[in-house]
Amino acid sequence: MHWIVASLLSAVFLGVYELCTKHAVRGNAVMPVLFFSTLTGATVWFGLLSVQALQPGLLPASLVTDALTPFQHLQLALKSGIVAASWVFTYFAIKHLPLSLGSPIRSMSPLLTLFGAILILGERPTALECVGVMTTILSFIGLSFAGRREGVHFHRNKWIGFLLLGTFFGAISSLYDKYLLGRQRFSVPTVQAWFSIYLLVWFVPLAIGWKQRWWPRKEFHWRWSIPLIALSLLVADYIYFSALRDPASLVSLVMSLRRGSTLVGFAGGLLLFGEPNGWKKLPAVIGILVGIALTILG
């Protein structure tokens, strides 16, 4: 599958992931949602690793993991830690912000990834990509004005700050993904399997803290969307990792294409959750997507 097609397909499943996340955390305790959704993903890969160990040759090559050195395990544990930080900030933000507002803000991550790709990986944007970046920034400013109509003031709303921090860690994770898959040549199933397992390790202490009431917290209610968070993300990430592993792919463009998930999240926020002021936000959302498209065409 061509890396551009893979990036777009990943965007669809990432949009489904965002809708499931919003459904799971709305009026619910965040830490158990993170723990049980992560447990679902880890269980899937633990089962596949067990099959590989007990029945070698049974799994297709696309699901077979490679043997790792202790240092390589540490590299993947670090990736899981970065993602864990991103998710904690993002999930709390999604819980308290309209998805039609939060999803477009999260689409800003390609900008951070682009800057990182320029500074760290040596990628060079074209003039059209620079225009795309500026279009996205201006649209983000327009979205902030739309958010004020719902009482969300970007400069003093802590959940906006949480979402920006989550987006920042997400951009770092994307750059690290390209390093692991593109330069270190980790295989896709190896990264996804151990990332999923180590992610659960990071969330176990937080789940224990929630259970022991180490901080004020809400009660937890089980919802069908919790395991679907993990399953939709497993599919989205597997396709996304495959795109990054292509030597011809640029991480800044892969991330831009992947944020097409904004359309799914924005539409779902309006249609499924009845969020207000959709038409007033639409021009800014379109502007963000136009900015992303310009970076792609560049």
C-alpha positions in Angstrom: 0.0 0.0 0.0 1.4 3.4 -1.0 2.3 5.5 2.1 -0.1 8.4 1.1 -3.0 5.9 0.8 -2.0 4.3 4.1 -1.9 7.7 5.8 -5.4 8.6 4.7 -6.8 5.2 5.7 -5.1 5.6 9.1 -6.9 9.0 9.4 -10.3 7.4 9.1 -9.6 4.9 11.9 -8.0 7.7 14.0 -11.3 9.7 13.7 -13.2 6.7 14.9 -10.8 6.5 17.8 -11.5 10.1 18.7 -15.2 9.5 18.7 -14.9 6.5 20.9 -12.6 8.4 23.3 -15.1 11.2 23.6 -18.0 8.7 24.3 -15.9 6.9 26.9 -14.6 9.8 28.9 -17.7 12.1 28.8 -18.8 12.4 32.4 -16.6 9.5 33.4 -13.4 8.9 35.3 -10.4 9.2 32.9 -7.8 6.9 34.4 -9.8 3.7 34.4 -10.8 4.5 30.7 -7.1 4.8 29.9 -6.2 1.6 31.8 -8.9 -0.6 30.4 -8.5 0.6 26.8 -4.8 0.1 27.1 -5.3 -3.3 28.6 -7.4 -4.3 25.6 -4.6 -3.4 23.2 -1.9 -5.1 25.3 -4.0 -8.2 25.6 -4.3 -8.5 21.8 -0.6 -8.3 21.3 0.2 -10.5 24.3 -2.0 -13.1 22.7 -0.2 -12.8 19.4 3.2 -12.9 21.1 2.1 -16.1 22.9 1.0 -17.7 19.6 4.4 -16.8 18.1 6.3 -18.3 21.0 4.2 -21.5 21.2 3.5 -22.1 17.5 6.3 -20.5 15.4 5.4 -20.0 11.7 1.6 -19.9 12.4 1.2 -16.1 12.3 1.5 -14.2 9.0 4.8 -12.2 8.6 2.9 -8.9 9.1 2.2 -9.9 12.7 5.6 -11.5 13.6 7.8 -9.5 16.0 11.6 -9.5 16.1 13.9 -10.3 19.0 15.1 -7.2 20.8 18.1 -6.3 22.9 17.6 -4.7 26.3 18.5 -1.3 24.9 15.9 -1.7 22.2 13.3 -2.6 24.8 14.2 0.7 26.6 13.8 2.6 23.4 10.2 1.3 23.0 9.5 1.8 26.7 10.5 5.5 26.2 8.1 5.7 23.2 5.3 4.4 25.5 6.1 6.9 28.1 5.9 9.8 25.7 2.5 8.5 24.4 1.3 8.0 28.0 2.0 11.7 28.8 0.3 12.7 25.6 -2.8 10.6 26.4 -3.2 11.8 30.0 -3.3 15.4 28.9 -5.4 14.8 25.8 -8.0 12.6 27.5 -8.7 15.1 30.3 -9.0 17.8 27.6 -11.4 15.8 25.4 -13.5 15.1 28.5 -14.1 18.8 29.2 -14.0 20.3 25.6 -16.4 19.9 22.7 -15.0 17.4 20.2 -15.8 19.9 17.4 -13.3 22.2 19.1 -10.8 19.7 20.4 -10.3 17.7 17.2 -9.3 20.7 15.1 -6.9 21.8 17.8 -5.3 18.4 17.8 -4.9 18.7 14.0 -2.2 21.3 14.8 0.2 18.5 15.6 1.5 18.4 12.0 2.9 21.9 12.5 4.9 20.8 15.5 6.0 17.7 13.7 7.0 19.7 10.6 9.2 22.1 12.8 10.7 19.1 14.5 11.3 17.3 11.1 13.1 20.5 9.9 15.3 20.9 13.0 16.0 17.3 13.9 15.5 15.1 10.8 16.7 17.6 8.3 13.5 17.6 6.2 13.1 20.8 4.1 9.6 22.3 3.5 8.7 24.0 0.2 7.3 27.5 -0.1 3.8 26.0 -0.5 4.2 24.0 2.7 5.2 27.2 4.5 2.0 28.9 3.1 0.1 25.8 4.5 1.6 26.3 7.9 0.6 30.0 8.0 -2.9 29.1 6.8 -3.3 26.6 9.6 -2.0 29.0 12.2 -4.5 31.7 11.1 -7.3 29.2 11.1 -6.4 28.2 14.6 -6.7 31.8 15.7 -10.1 31.9 14.0 -11.1 28.8 15.8 -10.2 30.4 19.1 -12.8 33.2 18.4 -15.4 30.6 17.6 -14.6 28.8 20.9 -15.3 32.0 22.9 -19.0 31.7 21.9 -19.1 28.5 24.0 -17.3 30.1 26.9 -14.0 28.6 26.0 -11.3 31.3 26.1 -8.1 29.8 24.7 -5.7 32.0 26.7 -7.1 31.1 30.1 -8.8 27.7 29.8 -6.7 25.0 31.4 -8.2 22.3 29.2 -6.9 24.1 26.1 -3.5 24.1 27.8 -3.9 20.3 28.5 -4.8 19.7 24.8 -1.9 21.7 23.6 0.5 19.8 25.9 -1.0 16.5 24.7 -0.5 17.6 21.1 3.1 18.6 21.8 3.9 15.2 23.2 2.1 13.6 20.3 4.3 15.5 17.9 7.4 14.3 19.8 6.1 10.8 19.5 5.6 11.1 15.8 9.2 12.2 15.3 10.4 9.4 17.5 8.3 6.9 15.4 10.0 8.0 12.2 13.4 7.6 13.9 12.5 4.1 15.2 10.8 2.8 12.0 12.7 4.8 9.3 16.3 5.0 10.7 16.5 2.2 13.3 14.4 -0.1 11.0 12.3 -1.6 13.7 9.5 -3.7 12.1 5.9 -2.4 12.5 4.6 -5.3 14.6 7.6 -5.1 16.9 7.0 -1.5 17.6 3.3 -1.8 18.0 3.4 -5.0 20.2 5.9 -3.8 22.7 4.6 -0.2 22.7 1.2 -1.5 23.6 2.6 -3.7 26.4 4.8 -1.0 27.9 2.0 1.5 27.7 0.0 -0.7 30.1 3.0 -0.7 32.4 3.0 3.1 32.5 -0.8 3.2 33.3 -0.9 0.5 36.0 0.4 2.9 38.8 -2.0 5.6 37.7 -4.9 3.1 37.8 -3.8 2.0 41.3 -3.7 5.7 42.4 -7.2 6.2 41.1 -8.5 3.1 42.9 -6.8 4.1 46.1 -8.2 7.7 45.8 -4.8 9.3 45.9 -6.5 12.4 44.4 -10.2 13.6 44.1 -11.8 11.7 41.2 -15.1 10.8 39.5 -16.7 7.4 39.6 -16.1 5.0 36.7 -18.8 3.6 34.4 -18.1 0.9 32.0 -19.0 1.7 28.3 -18.7 -0.4 25.1 -16.6 2.4 23.6 -13.7 1.7 25.9 -12.3 -1.5 24.2 -13.2 0.1 20.8 -10.7 2.9 21.7 -7.9 0.4 21.6 -9.1 -1.7 18.7 -9.6 1.3 16.4 -6.2 2.7 17.5 -4.5 -0.6 16.8 -5.7 -0.5 13.2 -4.9 3.2 12.8 -1.4 2.8 14.2 -0.5 -0.3 12.3 -1.3 1.4 9.0 0.4 4.6 10.2 3.6 2.7 11.2 3.6 1.0 7.8 3.5 4.4 6.1 6.4 5.7 8.3 8.5 2.7 7.5 8.4 3.5 3.8 11.8 5.1 3.0 10.0 7.6 0.6 7.7 8.9 3.3 8.1 12.3 5.0 6.9 12.3 8.6 5.7 15.9 8.3 3.4 14.9 5.4 2.3 11.6 6.9 1.2 13.5 10.0 -0.6 16.1 7.9 -2.6 13.5 6.0 -3.3 11.6 9.2 -4.9 14.7 10.7 -7.7 14.3 8.2 -9.3 12.6 11.1 -10.4 16.1 12.1 -13.3 15.7 9.6 -14.5 12.6 11.3 -14.2 14.0 14.8 -15.8 17.3 13.9 -18.7 15.8 12.1 -19.2 13.2 14.9 -19.1 15.9 17.5 -22.0 17.7 15.8 -24.1 14.6 14.7 -23.5 12.2 17.6 -23.0 14.5 20.6 -25.1 17.5 19.5 -22.4 20.1 20.0 -23.4 23.7 19.3 -22.0 26.3 16.9 -20.9 23.9 14.3 -21.4 26.2 11.4 -19.6 29.0 13.1 -16.5 26.7 13.6 -16.7 25.3 10.1 -14.8 28.0 8.3 -11.9 27.7 10.7 -11.9 23.9 10.4 -11.9 24.2 6.6 -9.0 26.6 6.9 -7.0 24.1 9.0 -7.7 21.4 6.5 -6.7 23.7 3.6 -3.5 24.4 5.4 -2.9 20.7 5.8 -3.7 20.2 2.1 -1.2 22.9 1.1 1.6 21.2 3.0 0.8 18.0 1.2 0.7 19.6 -2.3 4.0 21.4 -1.4 
